[in-house]
Amino acid sequence: MTDLAALFEPVTLGALELPNRVIMAPLTRARATEGNVPTAMMGEYYAQRADCGLIVSEATAVDPLGMGWYRVPGIWTDEMVDAWRAVTSAVHARGGRMVLQLWHMGRLVLPDYIGGEQPIGPSAIAGEGETFAPRPHGDDSLFLPMKRYVVPRPMEQADIDRVIAAFGKGARNAAAAGFDGVEVHGANGYIIDQFLQSKTNQRSDAYGGPVENRVRLLREVLGAVSAEMEPGRIGLRISPTSERKGMGDSDPGALARAVGAVAREFGLAYIHLIEPIASGFMEKPERPVLDDLRAAFGGKVIQNGSFDAATAAQFITQGKADAISFGRPYIANPDLVTRFRSGAPIALANFDYAYVGEETGYTDYPVHVS
Ligand SMILES: Cc1cc2nc3c(=O)[nH]c(=O)nc-3n(C[C@H](O)[C@H](O)[C@H](O)COP(=O)(O)O)c2cc1C
């Protein structure tokens, strides 16, 4: 039997002291109000999972123009801050720690969410595929309509300045809402990733071209965020090898080294790397960049993607990662840490309720009783 002890050892990520190395990965579950305000059931859901080393919240929009998903939470109004404070209080009351994932969707925002406006992106290249559109008035079916992504308007300096300021304000609001820190969402084809990867960034100004330019937006966002919060409470999520939604980079290894160097400049608490060890929700890359990232960053790395308890413990024991995050397993296993400790079976989620619904398939997954 594999020795899982490494999973349950404490670890320090910057200013964050974690009692174990099992991280709850960010999971969009779309249980906020239609006005993007967190709800009481979200507090209950996160509190149920508070015994993990660290909860990374679902992606949370920093600006209404960067919000393109039905019923996801935001962090740009006082009402949102107050509602999030109830969530962090519930998690802290159960002894947990939680960071807020700061999110701007850029070119992946459907015009339906922003009054029919064209979304913004680095270059006039549409995302590949389709996404959830808002629920039509009077429609009470479980499933949401889908629409194709549109061609974004290439961002001008004023658009870039607005995005940077929105991330800064998001961090300030996260601190006011009682979060232990923030995680800047630089992964999964959203705005920062759109600037990082060469396929989506065809700009000829100081934000495009060589990789040193493509990391400029990230550096400026981290500058704004670290003006609001100590760097030891700031993490960064990236997925440089992911090609989903029409992403792609000519040299992911070089990109990982450039991002790692920027994160080192700021002394970030951690980098959260999505680099699956098996294909499933996302593809396993042909050429992993974990080593490139670690060499350039020199700080703590949370690795993610298709892990179970045994592979997670192996990665930590071999010194490849400092902690491992679990996404899909956290949907149906609020007590994942306890199940890992006891060897109890891991429950399977009903994905019909992954991105829609209320309490069913959200807060009603039971803990394991032996
Ligand atoms: C329902 C669902 C929602 C997700 N929402 C987010 C999100 O809000 N932010 C993010 O960075 N990743 C999100 N992801 C990706 C997960 O954090 C994670 O990278 C992915 O599930 C792979 O990890 P796993 O193999 O442990 O599930 C989501 C995944 C799922 C299945």
Ligand as a Chemical Component Dictionary entry (heavy atoms), coordinates in Angstrom:
data_LIG
# 
_chem_comp.id                   LIG 
_chem_comp.type                 NON-POLYMER 
_chem_comp.pdbx_formal_charge   0 
_chem_comp.three_letter_code    LIG 
# 
loop_
_chem_comp_atom.comp_id 
_chem_comp_atom.atom_id 
_chem_comp_atom.alt_atom_id 
_chem_comp_atom.type_symbol 
_chem_comp_atom.charge 
_chem_comp_atom.model_Cartn_x 
_chem_comp_atom.model_Cartn_y 
_chem_comp_atom.model_Cartn_z 
_chem_comp_atom.pdbx_ordinal 
LIG C1  C1  C 0 -17.291 21.900 -12.179 1  
LIG C2  C2  C 0 -15.916 22.495 -12.397 2  
LIG C3  C3  C 0 -15.720 23.848 -12.198 3  
LIG C4  C4  C 0 -14.434 24.417 -12.338 4  
LIG N1  N1  N 0 -14.256 25.752 -12.062 5  
LIG C5  C5  C 0 -13.002 26.291 -12.070 6  
LIG C6  C6  C 0 -12.789 27.633 -11.648 7  
LIG O1  O1  O 0 -13.713 28.355 -11.251 8  
LIG N2  N2  N 0 -11.516 28.107 -11.700 9  
LIG C7  C7  C 0 -10.462 27.334 -12.122 10 
LIG O2  O2  O 0 -9.331  27.820 -12.138 11 
LIG N3  N3  N 0 -10.641 26.047 -12.493 12 
LIG C8  C8  C 0 -11.874 25.502 -12.458 13 
LIG N4  N4  N 0 -12.053 24.182 -12.778 14 
LIG C9  C9  C 0 -10.877 23.317 -13.008 15 
LIG C10 C10 C 0 -10.488 22.612 -11.689 16 
LIG O3  O3  O 0 -10.021 23.540 -10.718 17 
LIG C11 C11 C 0 -9.386  21.565 -11.933 18 
LIG O4  O4  O 0 -8.298  22.203 -12.561 19 
LIG C12 C12 C 0 -9.866  20.405 -12.792 20 
LIG O5  O5  O 0 -11.089 19.885 -12.290 21 
LIG C13 C13 C 0 -8.819  19.275 -12.833 22 
LIG O6  O6  O 0 -8.589  18.801 -11.527 23 
LIG P1  P1  P 0 -9.180  17.355 -11.070 24 
LIG O7  O7  O 0 -8.603  16.353 -12.029 25 
LIG O8  O8  O 0 -8.719  17.157 -9.661  26 
LIG O9  O9  O 0 -10.678 17.439 -11.212 27 
LIG C14 C14 C 0 -13.330 23.599 -12.703 28 
LIG C15 C15 C 0 -13.558 22.226 -12.923 29 
LIG C16 C16 C 0 -14.812 21.665 -12.774 30 
LIG C17 C17 C 0 -14.998 20.186 -12.979 31 
# 
loop_
_chem_comp_bond.comp_id 
_chem_comp_bond.atom_id_1 
_chem_comp_bond.atom_id_2 
_chem_comp_bond.value_order 
_chem_comp_bond.pdbx_ordinal 
LIG C1  C2  SING 1  
LIG C2  C3  SING 2  
LIG C2  C16 DOUB 3  
LIG C3  C4  DOUB 4  
LIG C4  N1  SING 5  
LIG C4  C14 SING 6  
LIG N1  C5  DOUB 7  
LIG C5  C6  SING 8  
LIG C5  C8  SING 9  
LIG C6  O1  DOUB 10 
LIG C6  N2  SING 11 
LIG N2  C7  SING 12 
LIG C7  O2  DOUB 13 
LIG C7  N3  SING 14 
LIG N3  C8  DOUB 15 
LIG C8  N4  SING 16 
LIG N4  C9  SING 17 
LIG N4  C14 SING 18 
LIG C9  C10 SING 19 
LIG C10 O3  SING 20 
LIG C10 C11 SING 21 
LIG C11 O4  SING 22 
LIG C11 C12 SING 23 
LIG C12 O5  SING 24 
LIG C12 C13 SING 25 
LIG C13 O6  SING 26 
LIG O6  P1  SING 27 
LIG P1  O7  DOUB 28 
LIG P1  O8  SING 29 
LIG P1  O9  SING 30 
LIG C14 C15 DOUB 31 
LIG C15 C16 SING 32 
LIG C16 C17 SING 33 
# 
